Amino acid sequence: MNDSWHVYVVRCSDSSLYTGIAKKLDARIEQHNAGQGAKYTRSRRPVTLVYTETAPDRGAALRREFEIKQLPATAKRRLVGV
């Protein structure tokens, strides 16, 4: 059983980026694309996974998510290669 958490970035249909965390990454991306994910992504579907990294626990994932969200847009795009 995989106990790691994932920090992920998706590119929305309007080319904006959304950062989040998930235990089951594939299921979370499916939720976003089904309109059951974050409010931000509901009107920006479909989303495409462009970046992911693993974290050992939820706290580490939340801290890394916050770090990524604080990046300027250009640095975030550089990180994900978009």
Secondary structure, DSSP 8 states (H G I E B T S, - for coil): ----EEEEEEE-TTS-EEEEEESSHHHHHHHHHTT-S-HHHHTT-S-EEEEEEEESSHHHHHHHHHHHHHS-HHHHHHHHT-
